[in-house]
Amino acid sequence: MNEPPSLPLGFSLASGSIGLRETRDTALVTMRDGATASALFTRNSFPAAPILVNREHLSRSKTVKALLINTVFANACTGNAGLMKAKRCAEVTAECVGCAIEEVLVFSTGKIGSPLPLEKFEKGIPLLAAKPDDDIPGFARAILTTDTVEKIACVRCGGATVLGFAKGSGMICPDMATMLAFVFTDARIEKERVDDVWKEICDETFNRISVDGCESTNDAAVVVAGQKIPVAESDLKGALHTVAESLAIQIARDGEGATMLVTCKVTGAASATEAAAMARRIVSSDLVKCAAHGHDPNWGRVMSAVGSLHENIDPRTVRVSFNDTIVWDRGTAPAIDAETIFSRSDLIITVDLRRGAARALSWGCDLSHVYVDINAHYQT
């Protein structure tokens, strides 16, 4: 369960406007004693310049001492000039923090293709580094683009704290991950274990959401462990999972133009892989999303999504429910009342395949006219 957010030991935050927009647009995290980091990045074939820099830095350094995050400019599809600017931002940050350049990770989000205004970063980064404010809500706002709300989650784990932030509202269908997510903890965990733990958690959370089925060039999900407080690995894993799942759901709920959260529960699957693929396929279906927006209990669209996985599933064994109302029951369609089903603010779709014991969750949202309006004029 989420608790009032607080900073883990050894972490400091700064955020403000460096001139990219009128409101806060850039954030800086510093770990004075260094920390261990694990990150998963987009598998898009055109990764943004910061992704390339971060992959290199994580391969060269065992510790991380600073993260720099900016909005407005994605620094993606910007060629060699963009790569040089991302490296320069890391270099300036390293100079201000007093660490090696490979101990800095940089992240960008915003418009693809627009040149990064490097001079603003060269002037702004030292100002941020000189005045950390540890403003948790302010930090969360500084990394947003079309998001309508800040996304924060925090839990305690023994004596340790796990604090997470995320941004994401459109271009959401992670293959790790269509968004930016940062999870900080002062807990102690071996570097050899954090990579495996984080990948498993991301597969069950951030990689289970979809707003529009579009994979970004800048996706990243990062966990940073300050190695201060010993905790049982199982407890820490549970806390990390809780924070990551909360952030993932917050992203899905805040999808561009969304009016409801759509949760899909798949049970009775033959394997965990099948269950996860099916749950994500259902929440990613534009037809399902449109029906949800129109409060139309169109179970046929769910069945179509199930069948599109080309698994050997007999529809006469499948049961589908919308908000606990059975709409398809092993070959028959009971009479239903749409008004009763959609009397709740959100929609839960449950699909019981009745062919095994595996289950999975996935989260999405409805698809509205507002989504089209936002993305029809995103640049113009």
N, C-alpha and C positions, 0 to 999 in steps of 0.2 A: 504494500500500500504506500502511495506517495506521502511524503512528509514535508513540512516546511523546508524549502531549499536552504542549504548552507554550504559553504566552501569546504572541501577537504583540506586537511593540513598540507601546507607547502605549495598551495596553488594561489595565484593572484590574477585578477581580471582587470582589464581596462577596455573601455569602448567609447566611441565618439564619432563625430563627423570629421573626415579629413578633406571634405569638399566634393565627395562623389554624389551626395544628395544633401538636402537640408537637414534631415534627421540623421541619427547615428548610422554609420555605414561601414565601420571597421572595428574589429575586436582583436584583442591581444590576450593570450593566456601565457603566464610564465610559471615555471616550476624551478624555484631557486636552487634546489638540490638535485635537479634532474629527475627523470622518471622513465619508466618503461612504457613503450607504446606499441599497439598493434592496430593495423588499419586494413580495411578492405576498400578497394576502389572500383569504379565503374569498369565494366568489361567492354564498353563501347570502343570501337576500333579507332575513334578519333578523340582520345583523352585530352583534356585541357592541359595547358602548360603546368599548372600547379601539381597535377597528378603525376606528371613525369618527374618533376623535381622531388616530390615526396617519396616516390618509389626509390629514387637514387639515394636520398638521404637515409631512409630507413635501412637500406642495404649496407650503408657505410658506418652507421652509428648505433650503438646499443642504448644510448640515452637520448631523450628529447627534453629540451628546456624551454621551448617557446612554440606557440601556435599563433599564426596570423591569419585572420579570416576577413575577407571583404565581400561586400555585396555590390550590386549595380553592374559590375563588369566581370564576366565569367572568365575572361582571358582564355577562351577556347577558340580553336581554329584561327589562331593569330600568328602561326608560323614561328620562325626563329626569333623574331622580335619579341613575341609573347613569352617564349621560353627564357630569353635573356632578362626580361622584366621580372618574371617570377623569381629567377635566381637573385636578381638585385634586391627584391623585397626581402628575401631570406637573408641576404647579406646585411642589409640595413638593420633588420631585426636582431641579428646576431651581434652586431656592433653595439646596439643599445642595451641588450641583455647581458652581454659579456660572455658569449659562448661561441662554440664553433658553428660554422654555417650549416653543417650537416645535422646539428642538433635543433634546427628550426624546420617546422613544417608550415606550408602556406596553402591556403584554400581560398577559392574564389567562386562566386555564384552571381548570376545575372545574365545579361545579354551576351549571346554568342557572337563572336566576330569583331566586337568593338575593341579598339586598341586600349590597353590599360594606361591611364594617365600617370606615368611613373613619377613625375615630379611631385604629384600630390602625396604619394606614398613616402618619398624621400623626406618630405617636410613633415608629414603627419605621424609616421611611425615613432620618431623620437619624442613627440609630444605625448602620445599614448603611453609609451614606456616610462616616461617621467612621472606620470600621474595615474597610477592604478587606483581605481575606485571600488573594486570588488562589488560592483553593482550587478547583481544577478539578473534582475529583469531587464536592465539596460543592455547587458551583454546579449541576452536572448533577442531583444529587438534589433540590435545592430546587425544580425546576420540574416534578417528576413528579406524576402523579395515581395512576391505577391501574397504571402501569408497574411491572414487577418488577425492572428493571435500568436503570442509567444508560446514556445513549446519547451517546457521544463519538467523534469522529473527528478525526485530525490528520495532515497531510502537509506536507512541505517543498517549496517551489517556488523554486529558486535560493536566494537569501538570505532569502526571505520564508517566513512560516508561515501555514498555513490551518488554523484550529481551529473545529470545529463541535460544536454541542449540539442535541439534539432531545428532545421528549417526545411520546408518543403510544402508545396501546395499544388503545383502543376509540374508537368513532365515527370510523373511519378509512376514508375514500374521497375523497381530496383533489380539490378542483376549485379550485384552489389555495386551500389544503392542509389536510387534517384532522389537525392537529397543530401544534405550535410548533417551529420550527427556526431556529437562529441560527448563522451562519457568520461568523467574524471573521478578517481578514487584515491584515497590515501592508503588503501589496503596493500598488503604485500602478496605478490604472486610471481612465480618464476616465469622468466621470459619464455622458456620452452613450453610452458603451459598456456600462457595468455593467448597465443595465436590460435591454438586449437579451440579454446573456450570461446573466444570472440567469434570465430567463424561459425561455430555451432549456434551461438545465440543469434547472430545476424540472419542465419538461414531460417530461423524460427520466428523472426520478428520483422526486421526491415525488408527482408526478401519475401515477405508474405503480404505486402500492401500494393495497391494499385489505384491510382486516380484516373489515369488516362491511357495506360499501356505504353507510355513513351519513356525510353531510357535516356538519361542525360549523359553529357560529356564530362561532368564535374563531380559525379557521385563519390561520396566518401563517408565511411563510418569508422570512427576512431575511438579507441579506449586508451586512456593514459593512467597508469598506476604509479603512484608516488612512493610505494614501497616503505610506508611508515609503520603501518599497524598490522600485526599478524592476525589472520582470520582463517578459518577452515575454508578450503577451496570450494567445497560444496555450498557453503553459506554465501561466499562471494559470487559464485556462479548464479545462484538464485537471485541475489540482489541485482546483479548486472542484467539478468534476464527481465526482471520486473521493470527496471528503468528503460531498457530498450523497447520492451513491448508497449509501455506507456507512451513513449515518444512515437513509435510507429502508428499507434492508434490515433494519437493527436494529429499526425500528418494526414492520415486518411480522412479524419473527421473535418479537417480544414482544407480539403481539396477545393480547387478553384471552382467557385460557383456552387459548391455542395450544399444541400439542405439536410442531408442525413448521412449517418454512418451505416455502411452495409457490412455486416459480419457474415462470413460463411463458415459453417461447421460441417466438415465431412467426417462421417463415422462409418465403421464397418468396411473399410477399404482393405484391399489385399496386402498393401504395403504402405509404409510411411511415405515413400516417394510418390505413390499413386495418390494418396490422400492430399498431400501438399500441392501437387500439380493440379488436382481437380479443384481444390478450394480457391487457388489463385486464378485458375481459368474462369471460374464463375464470377468472382468479383471484378475481373478484368473485362468481362463481356459488355460491350456497349449496349447491346439489347437489354441485358439484365439491368444495367445502370439506368437506362432510359425508362424502363418499366417501373423501377423503384421511384424515380422522380415523379412519374405520373400516378403513383399509388395504384398501379395495375398489377395484381397478383398473377402475372403471366408465367406460370410454372413451365410452360413449354420452352421458354427461353433458357431456363435452367437446365432442363433435360437436353436441349440442343448443345449447351456448353459441356455437359457431362459426356455426351456422345462424341464430341469433337476431339476427345483425347484418344479415340480409336482403341480403347481397351475392350476386352471381350466381356461386356456388361449387358445383362439382360434387363431391359427396362421394367420387366414384370417383377423384378426383385427390389426395385428402388423405391424408397419413400422420401418425399420432399415436403418440408414444412416451411411456412413463412410465419415468423413470430409465433411459433407453437401451434399454428393451425395447419393441419395436414392438407396439402393441395394436390398431391399425387401419391397414391397408395398402391404400389405393386400392381399396376395395370389399370387402375381406375382413378377417376378424378372426382372426388366428393364435391358436393355443393359448398360454396364458400361465400363469405361476405367481405368484400374488399374494405369497407369502412371499418370493420372490426379489426382486420389484420393491420391496417395502417393507422390505428388509433394511437400507436406508440410513435415516438419521434424518430426512432431508428428502426432498421430492418435486420433481422437475423434469419438467414437462410440455412436450414439444416438439411443435409443430404445424407441419408443412410443407405449405403450400397449393399449392406447385408451379405458381404462376401469375405469378411475377415475381421480383424480386431484393431486395425490401424486407424488413426484419426488425425485431423489437422485443422488449424484455424487460419483464416485469411481475412484481411480487412480492406474495404474500399469505400466508395461513396456513390451517390447518384450522379447522373450527368444532366446538367441543366443548360438552359439558354445562356446563362451568365458565363459559363465556361467558354462557350463559343465566342461571346463578345470580348472576353478578356484576351483570348488568344488570336482573335482576328485583328486585334489592334495592338499587340504586344510591343511592336517596334514603332509603328506609325501613330 
